[in-house]
Amino acid sequence: MLRFISFSFWGLLFVSYAPVKLTQTIKEANIRFDLPSEEWFYAEKIKNGSKSLSYVYKRQPIELDEEEIIPMISIMVEELAKDVDKDAYLKELQAKTEYKITEQFGIESGKFTYSAAICFKATYIDVMHEHHTVYMLNGYSARSGFQMILDANTDVMPQVEKEFLAVLKSVR
């Protein structure tokens, strides 16, 4: 896929095409996943102390009642101790969530393929009193745990749900 790039220099317009990288690598979690389309882009990396960080991806805005709604994907990664019980870690992550879990999926559901993970769908109300629906994939690799949150305003979830499910299926 190609993305159109243009710039001007001394009044001249230069045009080129740059490849859009849809496969993303989160080296700290030893995972890769695919963004579902060119409408998605890497936004930022945030350090949350010495053993934790987050990656944030955003989608081009969706117009809804004259508002621009921006769905997001965030991946929080934390270093795990060598002796941690990884299955207990996954259950602990799920228990800590402040979201209202509406569905939980095992790998047999076909909604995701990363075997060292659990997945669920949940809802919450943000500080602006907007209703959100999220998919969460809690997983681990050799030395890291991660939580992938795919978040959208509930009113636009019908427009992005297939994209979210494609992302979940692509995690490897």
C-alpha positions in Angstrom: 0.0 0.0 0.0 1.2 3.5 -0.7 0.5 6.8 1.0 0.6 10.0 -1.0 3.2 12.5 0.4 3.6 16.0 -1.0 5.7 19.0 0.1 6.7 22.3 -1.5 10.1 23.9 -1.7 10.5 27.4 -3.1 7.0 27.3 -4.5 7.5 24.0 -6.4 5.3 21.0 -5.5 7.1 17.7 -5.1 5.0 14.5 -4.9 6.2 11.0 -3.9 4.6 7.8 -2.6 5.7 6.1 0.6 4.8 2.6 1.6 2.4 2.3 4.5 3.6 -0.2 7.0 0.5 -2.1 8.3 2.4 -4.7 10.3 3.4 -3.3 13.6 6.0 -4.9 16.0 6.0 -4.4 19.7 9.4 -5.7 20.5 9.1 -5.5 24.3 6.1 -7.9 24.2 7.5 -10.0 21.3 4.3 -9.6 19.4 3.3 -8.3 15.9 -0.1 -7.3 14.6 -1.6 -5.8 11.5 -3.3 -2.4 11.4 -6.6 -3.0 9.4 -6.2 -0.2 6.9 -4.3 3.0 6.0 -6.8 4.9 8.2 -4.9 3.7 11.2 -1.5 5.1 12.3 1.0 5.0 15.1 0.5 8.0 17.4 2.9 7.7 20.3 4.9 5.6 22.8 4.6 6.5 26.5 7.0 5.3 29.2 5.1 4.4 32.4 8.1 4.0 34.7 11.1 1.8 34.2 9.3 -1.5 33.6 6.2 -0.5 31.7 5.3 1.4 28.5 2.4 1.9 26.2 2.0 2.2 22.4 -0.9 4.2 21.0 -2.5 3.9 17.6 -5.3 6.0 16.3 -7.8 5.9 13.4 -8.7 8.8 11.2 -11.8 10.4 12.7 -15.3 9.2 12.1 -18.0 11.9 11.8 -20.9 11.4 14.1 -23.5 14.2 14.7 -21.0 16.9 13.7 -18.3 15.4 16.1 -15.1 13.7 15.1 -14.8 10.4 17.0 -11.3 8.8 17.0 -11.1 5.1 17.8 -7.8 4.0 19.4 -5.7 0.9 20.0 -3.4 1.0 23.0 -0.9 -1.7 24.0 0.5 -1.6 27.5 3.5 -3.7 28.1 5.1 -4.6 31.4 8.2 -6.6 32.3 7.3 -9.8 34.3 9.3 -11.4 37.0 11.0 -14.7 36.0 8.9 -16.7 38.5 5.5 -15.2 37.7 2.6 -17.6 37.1 1.5 -16.4 33.7 -2.0 -17.8 33.8 -2.5 -16.1 37.2 -1.2 -12.9 35.7 -3.8 -13.0 33.0 -6.6 -13.5 35.6 -5.2 -10.7 37.7 -5.2 -8.3 34.7 -8.8 -9.2 34.0 -9.8 -8.8 37.7 -8.3 -5.3 37.8 -10.3 -4.0 34.9 -12.8 -1.3 35.8 -14.8 -2.0 32.6 -18.0 -3.9 32.6 -17.2 -7.2 30.9 -20.0 -8.2 28.6 -18.4 -11.2 26.8 -15.3 -13.3 27.3 -13.7 -15.3 24.4 -11.4 -18.3 24.4 -9.1 -19.0 21.5 -11.7 -21.5 20.3 -14.0 -18.6 19.5 -11.9 -17.7 16.5 -11.9 -14.0 17.4 -8.2 -14.2 18.2 -5.3 -16.6 17.5 -2.6 -15.7 20.0 -2.6 -18.7 22.3 -1.1 -17.1 25.4 -4.0 -14.7 25.9 -7.6 -14.2 26.9 -9.9 -11.8 25.2 -13.1 -10.0 26.3 -15.5 -7.3 25.2 -16.5 -4.7 27.7 -18.1 -1.3 28.1 -17.4 1.8 30.2 -18.5 5.4 30.5 -15.7 8.0 30.2 -15.3 11.3 32.1 -17.3 13.1 29.5 -20.1 10.7 30.0 -19.6 9.1 26.6 -20.3 5.3 26.3 -17.4 3.2 25.0 -17.1 -0.4 23.9 -13.7 -2.1 24.0 -12.1 -5.3 23.1 -9.3 -6.3 25.4 -6.6 -8.9 24.7 -4.5 -9.8 27.8 -1.5 -11.8 27.0 2.1 -12.7 27.7 5.3 -13.7 26.0 8.6 -15.0 27.5 9.3 -12.0 29.9 6.5 -9.5 29.3 2.8 -9.2 29.9 0.7 -7.0 27.7 -2.8 -5.6 27.4 -4.2 -4.6 24.1 -7.2 -2.3 24.3 -9.2 -1.6 21.2 -11.5 1.3 22.2 -14.3 3.2 20.4 -17.3 5.3 21.3 -20.2 2.8 21.4 -22.1 4.8 18.7 -19.3 4.1 16.1 -18.5 0.6 17.1 -20.6 -0.8 14.3 -18.2 1.0 11.9 -15.0 -0.2 13.5 -15.9 -3.6 15.0 -14.7 -5.6 11.9 -11.4 -3.6 12.0 -11.0 -4.4 15.7 -11.7 -8.1 15.1 -9.2 -8.1 12.2 -6.5 -6.7 14.5 -7.2 -9.2 17.3 -6.9 -12.1 14.7 -3.7 -10.7 13.4 -1.8 -10.7 16.8 1.1 -13.2 16.6 
